[in-house]
């Protein structure tokens, strides 16, 4: 995977952090001129994002939107007095402590529609937290818990965020970015949400900081929502290659001459029947990773099943042939180790005993057949795909593990 591909999921979170840093010096002036718009914008953006999260079935992003707008609402309507007041400090203390923990919890919640019965369980926990924060400070401030909270109230020369909140932010941020998945857009966006709110709480006494943070965070979540649904629509989940929809969209915007290659895994059904679908998935991932390394400007797509497609911007089959052959040879020479799931250790202790012992490993050889076609002037996409598919069929008939050019 290229360095650019690795950095791409962090692009929007880093942009949000940079935007907040650049906008912060002028937020006081803007707030005075456009106060109503600045204060109401988070609610409008949150409503739009929540509708999209519901429609696109993005439960985690929807829950984060609810958390952000609930935090913003609590600050705007209940915490506008000075933090020197004990009741306000009580709310500030618990808000700084609980926000990162709630954000971390969302990271590991299962995907459910935000407004489904299961999805509403998280907002219900926020309501219970709000009841605790808002409804009981007067009674609890005189208890040992209230006195403990007041011991963290800022003294001259102290930083604003109390020590328990620092620990909460550090632990939550670490757990959010721990073991990032292949599609890391959502976890990295959540990490940026935690960091931005940490900065907001650090500069809590600055005017309009909560509004600026809420707007920036909600725009980040809106962008992440769009990117995530683009991934679902255009990227194949198993192989991480662009899928058939992405291929057809690409072909619709290409003009002139280019090379289209249809590729098919030889005897793929035998892999599934003999070794199981897990091995079949491993074969697909292996092939996809090698096709993704194709040079010469070739771009790989998963067409469907065991079929893949390559597109070259070149106008000559002769120029592309070496790159296709190199990919074919690379796949054929790559040994695929078959995992024996029956010998898999049942627990960590058993696995530790097996480590270092010679395992009975079996390797398979995977080959692919390729059919290449050069787009002719005025040729439709359907006709081009059909000619490439005929060339692929010819490669199968002539012995497989070879490249054939379309007539």
C-alpha positions as CSV (number, residue, x, y, z in Angstrom):
1,X,0.0,0.0,0.0
2,X,1.4,3.4,-0.9
3,X,2.2,6.1,1.6
4,X,-0.5,8.3,0.1
5,X,-3.1,5.5,0.6
6,X,-2.1,5.2,4.2
7,X,-2.3,9.0,4.8
8,X,-5.6,9.5,3.0
9,X,-7.9,8.5,6.0
10,X,-6.1,11.1,8.2
11,X,-6.5,13.9,5.6
12,X,-9.9,15.2,6.8
13,X,-9.2,14.9,10.5
14,X,-5.9,16.9,10.1
15,X,-7.7,19.4,8.0
16,X,-10.3,19.9,10.7
17,X,-7.6,20.4,13.3
18,X,-5.8,22.9,11.1
19,X,-9.0,24.8,10.3
20,X,-9.9,25.1,14.0
21,X,-6.4,26.4,14.7
22,X,-6.6,29.0,11.9
23,X,-10.1,30.1,12.7
24,X,-9.7,30.4,16.4
25,X,-8.1,33.9,16.5
26,X,-10.9,35.5,14.6
27,X,-13.8,33.7,16.2
28,X,-14.5,36.4,18.7
29,X,-14.9,39.1,16.0
30,X,-17.1,36.8,13.8
31,X,-19.2,35.8,16.8
32,X,-20.0,39.4,17.6
33,X,-21.1,40.1,14.0
34,X,-22.8,36.8,13.3
35,X,-23.6,35.5,16.8
36,X,-27.0,34.0,16.0
37,X,-25.8,32.2,12.9
38,X,-22.7,30.9,14.7
39,X,-24.8,29.6,17.6
40,X,-27.5,28.0,15.6
41,X,-25.3,26.5,12.9
42,X,-24.3,23.4,14.9
43,X,-27.9,22.5,15.4
44,X,-28.7,22.8,11.7
45,X,-25.6,20.9,10.6
46,X,-26.3,18.2,13.2
47,X,-29.9,17.7,12.0
48,X,-28.7,17.2,8.4
49,X,-25.9,14.8,9.5
50,X,-28.3,12.8,11.6
51,X,-30.8,12.4,8.8
52,X,-28.0,11.2,6.5
53,X,-26.6,8.8,9.2
54,X,-30.1,7.3,9.5
55,X,-30.6,6.9,5.8
56,X,-27.1,5.5,5.2
57,X,-27.2,3.3,8.3
58,X,-24.1,4.8,9.9
59,X,-24.8,4.2,13.5
60,X,-21.5,5.1,15.0
61,X,-21.3,8.5,13.2
62,X,-24.9,9.1,14.2
63,X,-24.2,8.5,17.8
64,X,-21.2,10.8,17.7
65,X,-23.3,13.5,16.2
66,X,-25.8,13.1,19.1
67,X,-22.9,13.3,21.6
68,X,-21.5,16.4,20.1
69,X,-24.8,18.3,19.8
70,X,-25.8,17.2,23.3
71,X,-22.5,18.5,24.7
72,X,-22.9,21.8,22.8
73,X,-26.4,22.2,24.0
74,X,-25.4,21.6,27.6
75,X,-22.6,24.2,27.4
76,X,-24.8,26.8,25.7
77,X,-27.8,26.6,27.9
78,X,-26.5,25.5,31.3
79,X,-22.8,26.6,31.5
80,X,-22.6,30.2,30.6
81,X,-21.7,31.4,34.1
82,X,-18.1,31.5,35.5
83,X,-16.4,28.3,36.5
84,X,-15.6,29.8,39.9
85,X,-19.2,28.9,40.7
86,X,-19.3,25.4,42.4
87,X,-22.3,24.2,40.5
88,X,-20.9,25.2,37.1
89,X,-17.5,23.6,38.0
90,X,-19.4,20.4,38.9
91,X,-20.9,20.3,35.4
92,X,-17.6,21.2,33.8
93,X,-15.8,18.5,35.7
94,X,-18.1,15.7,34.7
95,X,-18.5,16.9,31.2
96,X,-14.7,16.8,30.6
97,X,-14.5,13.4,32.3
98,X,-17.4,11.7,30.5
99,X,-17.1,13.2,26.9
100,X,-14.0,11.2,25.9
101,X,-15.3,8.1,27.5
102,X,-18.6,8.4,25.6
103,X,-16.6,9.0,22.4
104,X,-14.5,5.9,23.0
105,X,-17.6,3.8,23.7
106,X,-19.1,4.8,20.4
107,X,-16.0,3.6,18.6
108,X,-16.8,0.1,19.7
109,X,-20.6,0.1,19.5
110,X,-22.1,-2.2,16.8
111,X,-23.5,-0.5,13.7
112,X,-27.1,0.2,14.2
113,X,-29.3,3.0,12.8
114,X,-29.1,6.0,15.2
115,X,-32.9,6.2,15.5
116,X,-33.6,2.4,15.8
117,X,-34.6,0.8,19.1
118,X,-31.1,-0.5,19.7
119,X,-29.5,2.7,18.5
120,X,-31.5,4.8,21.0
121,X,-29.9,3.0,23.9
122,X,-26.9,5.3,23.7
123,X,-28.8,8.5,23.8
124,X,-30.7,7.0,26.8
125,X,-27.4,6.7,28.6
126,X,-26.6,10.4,27.8
127,X,-30.0,11.4,29.3
128,X,-29.1,9.5,32.5
129,X,-25.7,11.2,32.6
130,X,-27.4,14.6,32.0
131,X,-29.8,13.9,34.9
132,X,-26.8,13.2,37.1
133,X,-24.9,16.3,36.0
134,X,-27.8,18.8,36.0
135,X,-30.2,17.5,38.6
136,X,-28.0,16.7,41.6
137,X,-25.2,19.2,42.0
138,X,-27.0,21.1,44.8
139,X,-27.4,17.9,46.8
140,X,-24.0,16.3,46.0
141,X,-21.7,19.2,46.4
142,X,-21.9,18.8,50.2
143,X,-21.1,15.0,50.0
144,X,-17.6,13.5,49.9
145,X,-18.0,13.1,46.1
146,X,-18.8,16.8,45.7
147,X,-16.0,17.9,47.9
148,X,-13.6,15.6,45.9
149,X,-14.8,17.3,42.7
150,X,-14.2,20.8,44.2
151,X,-10.6,19.9,45.1
152,X,-9.9,20.0,41.3
153,X,-11.3,23.5,40.9
154,X,-8.8,25.7,39.2
155,X,-6.5,27.7,41.3
156,X,-4.3,30.6,40.1
157,X,-1.6,29.2,37.9
158,X,-3.4,25.9,37.3
159,X,-4.4,24.5,33.9
160,X,-8.2,24.4,33.4
161,X,-8.8,20.7,32.6
162,X,-8.7,18.7,35.9
163,X,-6.3,15.7,36.2
164,X,-9.1,13.0,35.9
165,X,-10.2,14.5,32.6
166,X,-6.6,14.5,31.3
167,X,-6.4,10.8,32.1
168,X,-9.8,10.2,30.5
169,X,-8.8,12.0,27.3
170,X,-5.5,10.2,27.0
171,X,-7.0,6.7,27.6
172,X,-9.9,7.2,25.3
173,X,-7.8,8.6,22.5
174,X,-5.4,5.6,22.8
175,X,-8.3,3.1,22.7
176,X,-10.0,4.9,19.7
177,X,-6.8,4.7,17.5
178,X,-5.9,1.2,18.8
179,X,-5.8,-1.5,16.1
180,X,-7.1,0.7,13.3
181,X,-9.0,-1.2,10.7
182,X,-8.2,-1.1,7.0
183,X,-10.8,1.6,6.4
184,X,-9.7,3.9,9.2
185,X,-11.7,7.0,8.3
186,X,-14.2,6.7,11.1
187,X,-11.7,6.0,14.0
188,X,-9.4,8.8,12.9
189,X,-12.3,11.2,12.7
190,X,-13.4,10.2,16.2
191,X,-9.8,10.8,17.4
192,X,-9.9,14.3,15.9
193,X,-13.3,14.8,17.6
194,X,-11.7,13.9,21.0
195,X,-8.7,16.2,20.4
196,X,-10.8,19.2,19.3
197,X,-13.0,18.9,22.3
198,X,-9.9,18.6,24.5
199,X,-8.7,21.9,23.1
200,X,-12.1,23.4,23.6
201,X,-12.2,22.4,27.2
202,X,-8.6,23.7,27.6
203,X,-9.7,27.1,26.3
204,X,-13.2,26.9,27.7
205,X,-13.2,30.5,29.0
206,X,-12.7,31.9,25.5
207,X,-15.9,33.2,23.8
208,X,-17.6,31.1,21.2
209,X,-15.1,28.2,21.5
210,X,-17.9,25.6,21.9
211,X,-19.7,26.9,18.8
212,X,-16.5,26.9,16.7
213,X,-15.6,23.4,17.9
214,X,-19.1,22.0,17.3
215,X,-19.3,23.4,13.7
216,X,-15.8,22.1,12.9
217,X,-16.5,18.7,14.3
218,X,-19.9,18.3,12.7
219,X,-18.5,19.3,9.3
220,X,-15.7,16.7,9.8
221,X,-18.4,14.0,10.7
222,X,-20.4,15.1,7.6
223,X,-17.4,14.6,5.4
224,X,-16.5,11.3,7.0
225,X,-20.1,10.2,6.4
226,X,-19.8,10.9,2.7
227,X,-16.4,9.3,2.4
228,X,-17.6,6.2,4.3
229,X,-20.6,5.8,2.0
230,X,-18.4,6.3,-1.0
231,X,-16.3,3.5,0.3
232,X,-19.3,1.2,0.7
233,X,-20.6,2.0,-2.7
234,X,-17.4,1.9,-4.8
235,X,-14.8,-0.2,-2.8
236,X,-15.0,-4.0,-2.5
237,X,-14.9,-4.8,1.1
238,X,-13.0,-8.2,0.8
239,X,-10.2,-7.1,-1.6
240,X,-10.1,-3.3,-0.9
241,X,-10.1,-2.8,-4.7
242,X,-12.6,-0.5,-6.5
243,X,-15.7,-2.6,-7.4
244,X,-17.8,-2.9,-10.5
245,X,-19.7,0.3,-9.9
246,X,-16.4,2.2,-9.7
247,X,-15.2,0.5,-12.9
248,X,-18.4,1.5,-14.8
249,X,-18.1,5.0,-13.5
250,X,-14.5,5.2,-14.6
251,X,-15.3,3.8,-18.1
252,X,-18.1,6.3,-18.6
253,X,-15.6,9.2,-18.2
254,X,-12.9,7.8,-20.4
255,X,-12.6,8.8,-24.0
256,X,-10.3,7.9,-26.9
257,X,-8.1,4.8,-26.9
258,X,-7.3,2.7,-23.8
259,X,-6.7,-0.9,-22.9
260,X,-9.2,-3.0,-20.9
261,X,-8.2,-6.3,-19.5
262,X,-10.5,-9.0,-18.1
263,X,-8.8,-11.4,-15.7
264,X,-10.2,-14.6,-14.1
265,X,-8.7,-16.9,-11.5
266,X,-8.1,-20.4,-12.9
267,X,-10.0,-23.2,-11.3
268,X,-11.3,-21.0,-8.5
269,X,-14.3,-23.2,-7.9
270,X,-11.9,-26.0,-7.0
271,X,-10.2,-23.9,-4.3
272,X,-13.6,-23.3,-2.7
273,X,-14.8,-26.9,-3.0
274,X,-11.5,-28.5,-1.8
275,X,-10.2,-26.0,0.8
276,X,-13.3,-24.1,1.8
277,X,-14.5,-20.5,1.4
278,X,-11.9,-19.1,3.8
279,X,-9.2,-20.3,1.5
280,X,-11.2,-18.9,-1.4
281,X,-11.2,-15.5,0.2
282,X,-7.5,-15.7,0.8
283,X,-7.0,-16.4,-2.9
284,X,-9.1,-13.4,-3.8
285,X,-7.1,-11.1,-1.4
286,X,-3.8,-12.5,-2.8
287,X,-4.8,-11.8,-6.4
288,X,-6.2,-8.4,-5.5
289,X,-3.0,-7.4,-3.8
290,X,-0.9,-8.5,-6.8
291,X,-3.2,-6.9,-9.3
292,X,-2.9,-3.6,-7.3
293,X,0.8,-3.7,-7.9
294,X,0.5,-3.6,-11.7
295,X,2.8,-1.0,-13.2
296,X,2.5,0.8,-16.5
297,X,-0.4,2.9,-15.3
298,X,-2.7,-0.1,-14.9
299,X,-5.6,0.3,-12.4
300,X,-7.2,-2.8,-10.9
301,X,-10.9,-3.4,-10.1
302,X,-12.9,-6.4,-8.8
303,X,-15.5,-7.1,-11.5
304,X,-17.3,-9.7,-9.5
305,X,-16.7,-13.2,-8.1
306,X,-13.3,-14.3,-9.2
307,X,-13.2,-11.9,-12.1
308,X,-11.1,-8.7,-12.1
309,X,-10.4,-5.9,-14.5
310,X,-7.3,-3.8,-15.4
311,X,-7.4,-0.5,-17.3
312,X,-4.4,1.0,-18.9
313,X,-4.3,4.5,-20.3
314,X,-2.1,3.3,-23.2
315,X,-3.4,3.2,-26.7
316,X,-1.2,0.1,-27.6
317,X,-1.7,-3.5,-26.7
318,X,2.0,-4.1,-27.4
319,X,3.0,-1.5,-24.8
320,X,0.8,-3.0,-22.1
321,X,1.6,-6.6,-22.7
322,X,4.8,-6.6,-20.6
323,X,3.0,-5.2,-17.6
324,X,0.2,-7.7,-17.9
325,X,2.7,-10.6,-18.2
326,X,4.6,-9.3,-15.2
327,X,1.4,-9.3,-13.1
328,X,0.5,-12.8,-14.4
329,X,3.9,-14.2,-13.5
330,X,4.0,-12.5,-10.1
331,X,0.6,-14.2,-9.2
332,X,1.7,-17.6,-10.5
333,X,5.0,-17.5,-8.5
334,X,3.4,-16.4,-5.2
335,X,3.0,-19.4,-2.8
336,X,-0.3,-19.3,-0.9
337,X,-0.1,-21.0,2.5
338,X,-3.3,-22.8,3.3
339,X,-4.4,-22.3,6.9
340,X,-5.4,-25.4,8.8
341,X,-8.4,-24.2,10.8
342,X,-8.8,-27.6,12.5
343,X,-5.4,-27.2,14.2
344,X,-6.0,-23.6,15.3
345,X,-5.4,-23.3,19.1
346,X,-8.5,-22.9,21.2
347,X,-6.9,-20.4,23.6
348,X,-3.8,-18.2,24.1
349,X,-2.1,-20.8,26.3
350,X,-2.4,-23.5,23.6
351,X,-1.3,-21.1,20.9
352,X,1.8,-20.2,23.0
353,X,2.8,-23.9,23.3
354,X,2.4,-24.4,19.5
355,X,4.6,-21.4,18.6
356,X,8.1,-22.4,17.4
357,X,7.0,-25.9,16.4
358,X,7.1,-26.9,12.8
359,X,3.7,-26.6,11.3
360,X,2.3,-28.9,8.6
361,X,1.8,-26.2,6.1
362,X,0.4,-26.7,2.6
363,X,1.0,-24.2,-0.2
364,X,-1.1,-23.7,-3.3
365,X,-0.2,-22.1,-6.6
366,X,-2.7,-19.6,-8.1
367,X,-2.8,-18.7,-11.7
368,X,-4.9,-16.3,-13.8
369,X,-5.9,-15.9,-17.4
370,X,-6.1,-12.5,-19.0
371,X,-8.0,-11.1,-22.1
372,X,-6.9,-7.7,-23.3
373,X,-8.8,-5.4,-25.7
374,X,-8.0,-2.0,-27.1
375,X,-10.9,0.4,-27.3
376,X,-11.7,1.3,-30.8
377,X,-13.1,4.6,-32.0
378,X,-16.8,5.0,-31.2
379,X,-16.9,1.6,-29.4
380,X,-19.4,1.3,-26.5
381,X,-18.4,0.1,-23.1
382,X,-20.6,-3.0,-23.5
383,X,-18.9,-4.0,-26.8
384,X,-15.5,-3.4,-25.3
385,X,-16.2,-5.6,-22.3
386,X,-17.6,-8.3,-24.6
387,X,-14.4,-8.3,-26.7
388,X,-12.2,-8.5,-23.7
389,X,-14.3,-11.3,-22.3
390,X,-14.0,-13.3,-25.5
391,X,-10.2,-12.9,-25.4
392,X,-10.3,-14.2,-21.8
393,X,-12.3,-17.2,-22.9
394,X,-9.7,-17.8,-25.6
395,X,-7.0,-17.7,-22.9
396,X,-8.9,-20.4,-20.9
397,X,-9.3,-22.6,-24.0
398,X,-5.6,-22.3,-24.8
399,X,-4.4,-23.7,-21.5
400,X,-5.0,-21.0,-18.9
401,X,-2.3,-18.9,-17.1
402,X,-1.8,-16.8,-20.2
403,X,-2.6,-13.5,-21.9
404,X,-4.6,-13.3,-25.1
405,X,-5.4,-10.2,-27.2
406,X,-8.9,-9.4,-28.5
407,X,-9.4,-9.4,-32.2
